[in-house]
Every structure is written in C-alpha cells, then in structure tokens.
Amino acid sequence: MSFLDKLGGIAKNIGDKTGEMLAVNKLNSKIHAEQQAAAEELRKIG
C-alpha cells in the first residue's frame, strides 16, 4: 500500500502545481492586457 500512497501523493502534487500554473498564467494574461490598455491610452495622449 505504501507505493499506492506515494503515487497518490505525487498525483496530488502534480494537480496542485497545475492549478498554480493556471493561476499564474491567468494573472500574466491580465497584466499583459492592462499593459496594452495603458500603452493605448499613452498613444492617445500624445
């Protein structure tokens, strides 16, 4: 059973890391969108 417990722990860790990566990617996407919007506003100003 120890092997299966370790395997379950590894699978949980992979799931956690995947969730973290999705959150990071979502935030990076928001940052990029805000930077684009700021650049557009600066372009309008002059």
CHARMM internal coordinates of N, CA and C (Angstrom, degrees):
IC EDIT
DIST 1 N 1 CA 1.4515
DIST 1 CA 1 C 1.5245
ANGL 1 N 1 CA 1 C 111.87
DIST 1 C 2 N 1.3008
ANGL 1 CA 1 C 2 N 117.07
DIHE 1 N 1 CA 1 C 2 N -25.09
DIST 2 N 2 CA 1.4580
ANGL 1 C 2 N 2 CA 120.48
DIHE 1 CA 1 C 2 N 2 CA -177.72
DIST 2 CA 2 C 1.5268
ANGL 2 N 2 CA 2 C 110.72
DIHE 1 C 2 N 2 CA 2 C -60.01
DIST 2 C 3 N 1.3244
ANGL 2 CA 2 C 3 N 116.64
DIHE 2 N 2 CA 2 C 3 N -39.23
DIST 3 N 3 CA 1.4625
ANGL 2 C 3 N 3 CA 120.56
DIHE 2 CA 2 C 3 N 3 CA 179.42
DIST 3 CA 3 C 1.5250
ANGL 3 N 3 CA 3 C 110.61
DIHE 2 C 3 N 3 CA 3 C -62.81
DIST 3 C 4 N 1.3111
ANGL 3 CA 3 C 4 N 116.65
DIHE 3 N 3 CA 3 C 4 N -43.46
DIST 4 N 4 CA 1.4629
ANGL 3 C 4 N 4 CA 120.49
DIHE 3 CA 3 C 4 N 4 CA 179.92
DIST 4 CA 4 C 1.5256
ANGL 4 N 4 CA 4 C 111.32
DIHE 3 C 4 N 4 CA 4 C -66.78
DIST 4 C 5 N 1.3237
ANGL 4 CA 4 C 5 N 116.71
DIHE 4 N 4 CA 4 C 5 N -36.06
DIST 5 N 5 CA 1.4661
ANGL 4 C 5 N 5 CA 119.97
DIHE 4 CA 4 C 5 N 5 CA 176.61
DIST 5 CA 5 C 1.5211
ANGL 5 N 5 CA 5 C 110.63
DIHE 4 C 5 N 5 CA 5 C -63.78
DIST 5 C 6 N 1.3323
ANGL 5 CA 5 C 6 N 116.31
DIHE 5 N 5 CA 5 C 6 N -43.62
DIST 6 N 6 CA 1.4628
ANGL 5 C 6 N 6 CA 120.53
DIHE 5 CA 5 C 6 N 6 CA 178.58
DIST 6 CA 6 C 1.5212
ANGL 6 N 6 CA 6 C 110.82
DIHE 5 C 6 N 6 CA 6 C -64.10
DIST 6 C 7 N 1.3167
ANGL 6 CA 6 C 7 N 115.68
DIHE 6 N 6 CA 6 C 7 N -40.91
DIST 7 N 7 CA 1.4575
ANGL 6 C 7 N 7 CA 120.63
DIHE 6 CA 6 C 7 N 7 CA 179.26
DIST 7 CA 7 C 1.5282
ANGL 7 N 7 CA 7 C 110.57
DIHE 6 C 7 N 7 CA 7 C -63.72
DIST 7 C 8 N 1.2992
ANGL 7 CA 7 C 8 N 117.22
DIHE 7 N 7 CA 7 C 8 N -40.87
DIST 8 N 8 CA 1.4605
ANGL 7 C 8 N 8 CA 121.25
DIHE 7 CA 7 C 8 N 8 CA 176.73
DIST 8 CA 8 C 1.5162
ANGL 8 N 8 CA 8 C 111.56
DIHE 7 C 8 N 8 CA 8 C -63.96
DIST 8 C 9 N 1.3201
ANGL 8 CA 8 C 9 N 116.34
DIHE 8 N 8 CA 8 C 9 N -40.40
DIST 9 N 9 CA 1.4570
ANGL 8 C 9 N 9 CA 120.69
DIHE 8 CA 8 C 9 N 9 CA 177.82
DIST 9 CA 9 C 1.5170
ANGL 9 N 9 CA 9 C 111.70
DIHE 8 C 9 N 9 CA 9 C -64.09
DIST 9 C 10 N 1.3087
ANGL 9 CA 9 C 10 N 116.64
DIHE 9 N 9 CA 9 C 10 N -40.24
DIST 10 N 10 CA 1.4677
ANGL 9 C 10 N 10 CA 121.17
DIHE 9 CA 9 C 10 N 10 CA 178.25
DIST 10 CA 10 C 1.5212
ANGL 10 N 10 CA 10 C 110.11
DIHE 9 C 10 N 10 CA 10 C -65.06
DIST 10 C 11 N 1.3158
ANGL 10 CA 10 C 11 N 116.75
DIHE 10 N 10 CA 10 C 11 N -43.59
DIST 11 N 11 CA 1.4704
ANGL 10 C 11 N 11 CA 120.56
DIHE 10 CA 10 C 11 N 11 CA 179.47
DIST 11 CA 11 C 1.5294
ANGL 11 N 11 CA 11 C 110.52
DIHE 10 C 11 N 11 CA 11 C -62.91
DIST 11 C 12 N 1.3199
ANGL 11 CA 11 C 12 N 117.54
DIHE 11 N 11 CA 11 C 12 N -39.69
DIST 12 N 12 CA 1.4673
ANGL 11 C 12 N 12 CA 120.76
DIHE 11 CA 11 C 12 N 12 CA 178.04
DIST 12 CA 12 C 1.5206
ANGL 12 N 12 CA 12 C 110.27
DIHE 11 C 12 N 12 CA 12 C -64.87
DIST 12 C 13 N 1.3235
ANGL 12 CA 12 C 13 N 116.81
DIHE 12 N 12 CA 12 C 13 N -42.22
DIST 13 N 13 CA 1.4559
ANGL 12 C 13 N 13 CA 121.40
DIHE 12 CA 12 C 13 N 13 CA 179.53
DIST 13 CA 13 C 1.5302
ANGL 13 N 13 CA 13 C 110.66
DIHE 12 C 13 N 13 CA 13 C -62.54
DIST 13 C 14 N 1.3039
ANGL 13 CA 13 C 14 N 117.07
DIHE 13 N 13 CA 13 C 14 N -41.53
DIST 14 N 14 CA 1.4627
ANGL 13 C 14 N 14 CA 120.97
DIHE 13 CA 13 C 14 N 14 CA 178.01
DIST 14 CA 14 C 1.5244
ANGL 14 N 14 CA 14 C 110.21
DIHE 13 C 14 N 14 CA 14 C -63.92
DIST 14 C 15 N 1.3103
ANGL 14 CA 14 C 15 N 117.11
DIHE 14 N 14 CA 14 C 15 N -41.71
DIST 15 N 15 CA 1.4664
ANGL 14 C 15 N 15 CA 121.32
DIHE 14 CA 14 C 15 N 15 CA 177.60
DIST 15 CA 15 C 1.5119
ANGL 15 N 15 CA 15 C 111.71
DIHE 14 C 15 N 15 CA 15 C -62.53
DIST 15 C 16 N 1.3253
ANGL 15 CA 15 C 16 N 116.72
DIHE 15 N 15 CA 15 C 16 N -41.43
DIST 16 N 16 CA 1.4710
ANGL 15 C 16 N 16 CA 120.73
DIHE 15 CA 15 C 16 N 16 CA 178.39
DIST 16 CA 16 C 1.5216
ANGL 16 N 16 CA 16 C 110.49
DIHE 15 C 16 N 16 CA 16 C -63.86
DIST 16 C 17 N 1.3220
ANGL 16 CA 16 C 17 N 116.94
DIHE 16 N 16 CA 16 C 17 N -45.24
DIST 17 N 17 CA 1.4665
ANGL 16 C 17 N 17 CA 121.06
DIHE 16 CA 16 C 17 N 17 CA -179.30
DIST 17 CA 17 C 1.5274
ANGL 17 N 17 CA 17 C 110.84
DIHE 16 C 17 N 17 CA 17 C -63.94
DIST 17 C 18 N 1.3109
ANGL 17 CA 17 C 18 N 116.83
DIHE 17 N 17 CA 17 C 18 N -38.11
DIST 18 N 18 CA 1.4569
ANGL 17 C 18 N 18 CA 120.61
DIHE 17 CA 17 C 18 N 18 CA 178.55
DIST 18 CA 18 C 1.5236
ANGL 18 N 18 CA 18 C 110.34
DIHE 17 C 18 N 18 CA 18 C -63.87
DIST 18 C 19 N 1.3167
ANGL 18 CA 18 C 19 N 116.56
DIHE 18 N 18 CA 18 C 19 N -43.31
DIST 19 N 19 CA 1.4614
ANGL 18 C 19 N 19 CA 120.85
DIHE 18 CA 18 C 19 N 19 CA 177.20
DIST 19 CA 19 C 1.5194
ANGL 19 N 19 CA 19 C 111.83
DIHE 18 C 19 N 19 CA 19 C -61.39
DIST 19 C 20 N 1.3315
ANGL 19 CA 19 C 20 N 116.56
DIHE 19 N 19 CA 19 C 20 N -40.81
DIST 20 N 20 CA 1.4566
ANGL 19 C 20 N 20 CA 120.52
DIHE 19 CA 19 C 20 N 20 CA 178.24
DIST 20 CA 20 C 1.5284
ANGL 20 N 20 CA 20 C 110.84
DIHE 19 C 20 N 20 CA 20 C -64.06
DIST 20 C 21 N 1.3160
ANGL 20 CA 20 C 21 N 116.84
DIHE 20 N 20 CA 20 C 21 N -42.42
DIST 21 N 21 CA 1.4614
ANGL 20 C 21 N 21 CA 120.73
DIHE 20 CA 20 C 21 N 21 CA -179.58
DIST 21 CA 21 C 1.5271
ANGL 21 N 21 CA 21 C 110.48
DIHE 20 C 21 N 21 CA 21 C -64.50
DIST 21 C 22 N 1.3141
ANGL 21 CA 21 C 22 N 117.79
DIHE 21 N 21 CA 21 C 22 N -38.89
DIST 22 N 22 CA 1.4558
ANGL 21 C 22 N 22 CA 120.66
DIHE 21 CA 21 C 22 N 22 CA 177.45
DIST 22 CA 22 C 1.5304
ANGL 22 N 22 CA 22 C 110.86
DIHE 21 C 22 N 22 CA 22 C -63.39
DIST 22 C 23 N 1.3239
ANGL 22 CA 22 C 23 N 116.60
DIHE 22 N 22 CA 22 C 23 N -41.07
DIST 23 N 23 CA 1.4603
ANGL 22 C 23 N 23 CA 120.44
DIHE 22 CA 22 C 23 N 23 CA 178.97
DIST 23 CA 23 C 1.5249
ANGL 23 N 23 CA 23 C 110.72
DIHE 22 C 23 N 23 CA 23 C -65.20
DIST 23 C 24 N 1.3325
ANGL 23 CA 23 C 24 N 117.14
DIHE 23 N 23 CA 23 C 24 N -42.18
DIST 24 N 24 CA 1.4628
ANGL 23 C 24 N 24 CA 121.44
DIHE 23 CA 23 C 24 N 24 CA 178.85
DIST 24 CA 24 C 1.5255
ANGL 24 N 24 CA 24 C 110.16
DIHE 23 C 24 N 24 CA 24 C -63.18
DIST 24 C 25 N 1.3136
ANGL 24 CA 24 C 25 N 116.76
DIHE 24 N 24 CA 24 C 25 N -44.17
DIST 25 N 25 CA 1.4641
ANGL 24 C 25 N 25 CA 120.18
DIHE 24 CA 24 C 25 N 25 CA 179.55
DIST 25 CA 25 C 1.5233
ANGL 25 N 25 CA 25 C 111.72
DIHE 24 C 25 N 25 CA 25 C -63.61
DIST 25 C 26 N 1.3242
ANGL 25 CA 25 C 26 N 117.18
DIHE 25 N 25 CA 25 C 26 N -38.69
DIST 26 N 26 CA 1.4616
ANGL 25 C 26 N 26 CA 120.96
DIHE 25 CA 25 C 26 N 26 CA 178.45
DIST 26 CA 26 C 1.5307
ANGL 26 N 26 CA 26 C 110.36
DIHE 25 C 26 N 26 CA 26 C -63.74
DIST 26 C 27 N 1.3431
ANGL 26 CA 26 C 27 N 116.60
DIHE 26 N 26 CA 26 C 27 N -43.56
DIST 27 N 27 CA 1.4542
ANGL 26 C 27 N 27 CA 120.39
DIHE 26 CA 26 C 27 N 27 CA 179.12
DIST 27 CA 27 C 1.5283
ANGL 27 N 27 CA 27 C 111.31
DIHE 26 C 27 N 27 CA 27 C -66.52
DIST 27 C 28 N 1.3216
ANGL 27 CA 27 C 28 N 117.15
DIHE 27 N 27 CA 27 C 28 N -40.86
DIST 28 N 28 CA 1.4607
ANGL 27 C 28 N 28 CA 120.07
DIHE 27 CA 27 C 28 N 28 CA 177.64
DIST 28 CA 28 C 1.5243
ANGL 28 N 28 CA 28 C 111.02
DIHE 27 C 28 N 28 CA 28 C -62.36
DIST 28 C 29 N 1.3122
ANGL 28 CA 28 C 29 N 116.85
DIHE 28 N 28 CA 28 C 29 N -36.46
DIST 29 N 29 CA 1.4539
ANGL 28 C 29 N 29 CA 121.12
DIHE 28 CA 28 C 29 N 29 CA 177.62
DIST 29 CA 29 C 1.5276
ANGL 29 N 29 CA 29 C 110.72
DIHE 28 C 29 N 29 CA 29 C -65.08
DIST 29 C 30 N 1.3387
ANGL 29 CA 29 C 30 N 116.75
DIHE 29 N 29 CA 29 C 30 N -42.56
DIST 30 N 30 CA 1.4636
ANGL 29 C 30 N 30 CA 120.90
DIHE 29 CA 29 C 30 N 30 CA 177.91
DIST 30 CA 30 C 1.5257
ANGL 30 N 30 CA 30 C 110.85
DIHE 29 C 30 N 30 CA 30 C -63.63
DIST 30 C 31 N 1.3269
ANGL 30 CA 30 C 31 N 116.36
DIHE 30 N 30 CA 30 C 31 N -42.08
DIST 31 N 31 CA 1.4679
ANGL 30 C 31 N 31 CA 120.39
DIHE 30 CA 30 C 31 N 31 CA 178.58
DIST 31 CA 31 C 1.5164
ANGL 31 N 31 CA 31 C 110.24
DIHE 30 C 31 N 31 CA 31 C -60.65
DIST 31 C 32 N 1.3029
ANGL 31 CA 31 C 32 N 116.76
DIHE 31 N 31 CA 31 C 32 N -45.69
DIST 32 N 32 CA 1.4668
ANGL 31 C 32 N 32 CA 121.17
DIHE 31 CA 31 C 32 N 32 CA -179.75
DIST 32 CA 32 C 1.5300
ANGL 32 N 32 CA 32 C 110.87
DIHE 31 C 32 N 32 CA 32 C -61.41
DIST 32 C 33 N 1.3124
ANGL 32 CA 32 C 33 N 117.04
DIHE 32 N 32 CA 32 C 33 N -43.08
DIST 33 N 33 CA 1.4619
ANGL 32 C 33 N 33 CA 120.99
DIHE 32 CA 32 C 33 N 33 CA 179.51
DIST 33 CA 33 C 1.5219
ANGL 33 N 33 CA 33 C 110.59
DIHE 32 C 33 N 33 CA 33 C -63.00
DIST 33 C 34 N 1.3307
ANGL 33 CA 33 C 34 N 117.63
DIHE 33 N 33 CA 33 C 34 N -41.70
DIST 34 N 34 CA 1.4614
ANGL 33 C 34 N 34 CA 121.05
DIHE 33 CA 33 C 34 N 34 CA 178.78
DIST 34 CA 34 C 1.5247
ANGL 34 N 34 CA 34 C 111.01
DIHE 33 C 34 N 34 CA 34 C -66.40
DIST 34 C 35 N 1.3216
ANGL 34 CA 34 C 35 N 117.06
DIHE 34 N 34 CA 34 C 35 N -38.39
DIST 35 N 35 CA 1.4639
ANGL 34 C 35 N 35 CA 120.25
DIHE 34 CA 34 C 35 N 35 CA 177.70
DIST 35 CA 35 C 1.5200
ANGL 35 N 35 CA 35 C 110.94
DIHE 34 C 35 N 35 CA 35 C -64.65
DIST 35 C 36 N 1.3169
ANGL 35 CA 35 C 36 N 116.86
DIHE 35 N 35 CA 35 C 36 N -39.28
DIST 36 N 36 CA 1.4567
ANGL 35 C 36 N 36 CA 121.09
DIHE 35 CA 35 C 36 N 36 CA 178.11
DIST 36 CA 36 C 1.5282
ANGL 36 N 36 CA 36 C 110.26
DIHE 35 C 36 N 36 CA 36 C -65.32
DIST 36 C 37 N 1.3192
ANGL 36 CA 36 C 37 N 116.77
DIHE 36 N 36 CA 36 C 37 N -42.19
DIST 37 N 37 CA 1.4612
ANGL 36 C 37 N 37 CA 120.95
DIHE 36 CA 36 C 37 N 37 CA 179.73
DIST 37 CA 37 C 1.5332
ANGL 37 N 37 CA 37 C 110.25
DIHE 36 C 37 N 37 CA 37 C -64.82
DIST 37 C 38 N 1.3214
ANGL 37 CA 37 C 38 N 117.15
DIHE 37 N 37 CA 37 C 38 N -41.49
DIST 38 N 38 CA 1.4624
ANGL 37 C 38 N 38 CA 120.85
DIHE 37 CA 37 C 38 N 38 CA 178.64
DIST 38 CA 38 C 1.5234
ANGL 38 N 38 CA 38 C 110.56
DIHE 37 C 38 N 38 CA 38 C -64.70
DIST 38 C 39 N 1.3203
ANGL 38 CA 38 C 39 N 116.98
DIHE 38 N 38 CA 38 C 39 N -41.63
DIST 39 N 39 CA 1.4613
ANGL 38 C 39 N 39 CA 120.53
DIHE 38 CA 38 C 39 N 39 CA 179.05
DIST 39 CA 39 C 1.5218
ANGL 39 N 39 CA 39 C 110.48
DIHE 38 C 39 N 39 CA 39 C -63.51
DIST 39 C 40 N 1.3215
ANGL 39 CA 39 C 40 N 117.50
DIHE 39 N 39 CA 39 C 40 N -38.55
DIST 40 N 40 CA 1.4646
ANGL 39 C 40 N 40 CA 121.46
DIHE 39 CA 39 C 40 N 40 CA 178.67
DIST 40 CA 40 C 1.5320
ANGL 40 N 40 CA 40 C 110.48
DIHE 39 C 40 N 40 CA 40 C -65.23
DIST 40 C 41 N 1.3249
ANGL 40 CA 40 C 41 N 117.36
DIHE 40 N 40 CA 40 C 41 N -42.50
DIST 41 N 41 CA 1.4580
ANGL 40 C 41 N 41 CA 120.70
DIHE 40 CA 40 C 41 N 41 CA 178.85
DIST 41 CA 41 C 1.5323
ANGL 41 N 41 CA 41 C 110.77
DIHE 40 C 41 N 41 CA 41 C -64.86
DIST 41 C 42 N 1.3267
ANGL 41 CA 41 C 42 N 117.09
DIHE 41 N 41 CA 41 C 42 N -40.84
DIST 42 N 42 CA 1.4637
ANGL 41 C 42 N 42 CA 119.91
DIHE 41 CA 41 C 42 N 42 CA 176.86
DIST 42 CA 42 C 1.5333
ANGL 42 N 42 CA 42 C 111.61
DIHE 41 C 42 N 42 CA 42 C -63.47
DIST 42 C 43 N 1.3236
ANGL 42 CA 42 C 43 N 115.46
DIHE 42 N 42 CA 42 C 43 N -37.02
DIST 43 N 43 CA 1.4673
ANGL 42 C 43 N 43 CA 119.79
DIHE 42 CA 42 C 43 N 43 CA 177.57
DIST 43 CA 43 C 1.5126
ANGL 43 N 43 CA 43 C 110.16
DIHE 42 C 43 N 43 CA 43 C -63.67
DIST 43 C 44 N 1.3204
ANGL 43 CA 43 C 44 N 117.36
DIHE 43 N 43 CA 43 C 44 N -39.72
DIST 44 N 44 CA 1.4626
ANGL 43 C 44 N 44 CA 121.72
DIHE 43 CA 43 C 44 N 44 CA 179.53
DIST 44 CA 44 C 1.5318
ANGL 44 N 44 CA 44 C 111.11
DIHE 43 C 44 N 44 CA 44 C -65.64
DIST 44 C 45 N 1.3219
ANGL 44 CA 44 C 45 N 116.05
DIHE 44 N 44 CA 44 C 45 N -37.94
DIST 45 N 45 CA 1.4643
ANGL 44 C 45 N 45 CA 120.73
DIHE 44 CA 44 C 45 N 45 CA -177.97
DIST 45 CA 45 C 1.5355
ANGL 45 N 45 CA 45 C 110.26
DIHE 44 C 45 N 45 CA 45 C -66.59
DIST 45 C 46 N 1.2979
ANGL 45 CA 45 C 46 N 115.13
DIHE 45 N 45 CA 45 C 46 N -41.38
DIST 46 N 46 CA 1.4429
ANGL 45 C 46 N 46 CA 111.58
DIHE 45 CA 45 C 46 N 46 CA 177.84
DIST 46 CA 46 C 1.4460
ANGL 46 N 46 CA 46 C 116.41
DIHE 45 C 46 N 46 CA 46 C 159.06
END
COOR INIT
IC SEED 1 N 1 CA 1 C
IC BUILD
